[in-house]
Amino acid sequence: MTRHARSGPRTHTDWLLRLGLGLCLGATGCSTMRELPRAEYATRPERKGVVVDTREGLHYRFDYANFGPDTLIGHRLRDTEGAFEEYHTVAIPLEAVERLSVRRTNWLRTGLIGGGVIAAAATAVVAKRPDKPPGTDPGPVIPPIEP
């Protein structure tokens, strides 16, 4: 089986694409939705990525929510054209909340996937190195000293 060398720009493009994909994966991480116990609803004044199910059967997804002693105020970004961001705001009493879930980054899963990507990239780099039999590398070449 013969190997065909790729042209320079394509190799460079492939390398940049792989690097970009790896950085994208590392930056986004793996997030999961976790249900919060009722005692933890108001432990933090603001949370991002909140999903609320009410006792009345309503379902809300908020970009972020503010928590008061007895009220949840959810904010969702409206899809509007313009220079300013507009949010739709809903206030829900905490007693009306049946279930509350929050998006969290799962660092273990992110680390495992990122480590796998790094290991695959290192393996690909090692596999593409030219094969040289041991002992054929002349080492550093030192020019002779002229008198």
C-alpha positions as CSV (number, residue, x, y, z in Angstrom):
1,M,0.0,0.0,0.0
2,T,1.5,3.3,-1.0
3,R,0.9,6.6,0.8
4,H,0.0,9.6,-1.2
5,A,1.3,12.9,0.1
6,R,-1.3,15.7,0.3
7,S,-0.7,19.1,-0.9
8,G,0.4,21.7,1.6
9,P,-2.8,23.9,1.8
10,R,-5.1,20.9,2.3
11,T,-3.0,19.5,5.1
12,H,-3.0,22.9,6.8
13,T,-6.8,23.2,6.3
14,D,-7.4,19.8,7.8
15,W,-5.2,20.6,10.7
16,L,-7.0,23.9,11.4
17,L,-10.4,22.1,11.0
18,R,-9.5,19.5,13.6
19,L,-8.1,22.1,15.9
20,G,-11.3,24.2,15.6
21,L,-13.5,21.2,16.3
22,G,-11.4,20.3,19.4
23,L,-11.6,23.8,20.7
24,C,-15.3,24.0,20.1
25,L,-15.9,20.8,22.0
26,G,-13.6,21.9,24.9
27,A,-15.3,25.3,25.1
28,T,-18.9,24.2,25.1
29,G,-18.6,21.3,27.5
30,C,-21.3,18.7,28.2
31,S,-24.2,20.0,30.0
32,T,-27.0,18.1,31.7
33,M,-30.4,19.1,33.2
34,R,-30.5,18.3,36.9
35,E,-33.6,18.6,39.1
36,L,-33.2,20.8,42.1
37,P,-34.7,19.8,45.5
38,R,-37.2,22.3,46.8
39,A,-34.9,23.4,49.6
40,E,-32.3,24.6,47.1
41,Y,-34.6,26.8,44.9
42,A,-33.7,30.1,46.6
43,T,-30.1,29.3,47.7
44,R,-28.7,31.3,44.8
45,P,-30.3,34.6,43.7
46,E,-29.8,33.8,39.9
47,R,-29.5,30.6,37.9
48,K,-29.0,30.1,34.1
49,G,-30.8,27.5,31.9
50,V,-33.9,27.0,34.1
51,V,-36.8,24.7,33.2
52,V,-40.0,25.0,35.4
53,D,-43.0,22.7,35.5
54,T,-45.9,24.1,37.5
55,R,-48.7,22.3,39.4
56,E,-51.1,23.6,36.8
57,G,-49.3,21.7,34.1
58,L,-47.5,24.6,32.5
59,H,-44.0,24.2,31.2
60,Y,-41.5,27.1,31.0
61,R,-37.9,27.3,29.7
62,F,-35.9,30.4,30.8
63,D,-32.5,31.7,29.8
64,Y,-32.0,32.7,33.4
65,A,-34.2,33.1,36.5
66,N,-34.0,35.3,39.6
67,F,-35.1,33.8,42.9
68,G,-36.7,35.7,45.7
69,P,-37.9,34.4,49.1
70,D,-41.3,33.3,47.6
71,T,-41.2,34.0,43.8
72,L,-39.3,32.9,40.8
73,I,-38.9,35.5,38.0
74,G,-37.9,33.8,34.7
75,H,-36.5,35.7,31.7
76,R,-36.4,34.4,28.2
77,L,-34.7,36.2,25.3
78,R,-37.2,37.2,22.6
79,D,-36.2,36.7,19.0
80,T,-36.4,40.3,17.7
81,E,-34.5,42.3,15.2
82,G,-32.9,45.4,16.7
83,A,-30.0,46.8,18.6
84,F,-31.4,45.9,22.0
85,E,-32.1,42.5,23.6
86,E,-35.7,42.1,24.7
87,Y,-36.7,39.6,27.4
88,H,-40.1,38.1,28.1
89,T,-40.5,38.0,31.9
90,V,-42.7,35.6,34.0
91,A,-43.2,35.7,37.7
92,I,-44.2,32.3,39.3
93,P,-44.8,31.8,43.0
94,L,-42.5,29.1,44.4
95,E,-45.5,27.2,45.9
96,A,-46.8,26.7,42.3
97,V,-43.6,25.1,41.1
98,E,-43.9,21.3,40.8
99,R,-40.5,20.7,39.4
100,L,-37.4,22.9,38.7
101,S,-34.4,21.7,36.6
102,V,-31.2,23.6,36.0
103,R,-28.6,23.1,33.3
104,R,-25.2,22.3,34.7
105,T,-21.9,21.5,33.1
106,N,-20.8,18.0,33.7
107,W,-17.0,18.4,34.0
108,L,-16.3,14.7,34.3
109,R,-17.9,14.0,30.9
110,T,-16.3,17.0,29.4
111,G,-12.9,15.9,30.6
112,L,-13.3,12.4,29.3
113,I,-14.4,13.6,25.9
114,G,-11.7,16.2,25.7
115,G,-9.1,13.7,26.8
116,G,-10.2,11.3,24.1
117,V,-9.9,14.1,21.5
118,I,-6.4,14.9,22.7
119,A,-5.4,11.3,22.7
120,A,-6.8,10.8,19.2
121,A,-4.9,13.9,17.9
122,A,-1.7,12.8,19.5
123,T,-2.1,9.3,18.0
124,A,-2.7,10.9,14.5
125,V,0.4,13.1,14.9
126,V,2.6,10.1,15.8
127,A,1.1,7.9,13.0
128,K,1.9,10.6,10.4
129,R,5.6,10.9,11.4
130,P,8.0,9.4,8.8
131,D,9.3,6.0,9.8
132,K,13.0,6.0,10.3
133,P,14.9,2.9,11.4
134,P,16.7,3.3,14.8
135,G,20.2,4.5,14.6
136,T,19.8,6.4,11.3
137,D,19.4,9.8,12.8
138,P,22.8,11.6,12.6
139,G,22.0,13.9,15.5
140,P,23.0,17.5,15.6
141,V,25.5,18.4,12.9
142,I,28.3,20.7,14.3
143,P,30.3,22.6,11.6
144,P,34.0,22.4,11.8
145,I,35.9,25.2,13.6
146,E,38.0,27.2,11.2
147,P,41.4,28.4,12.5
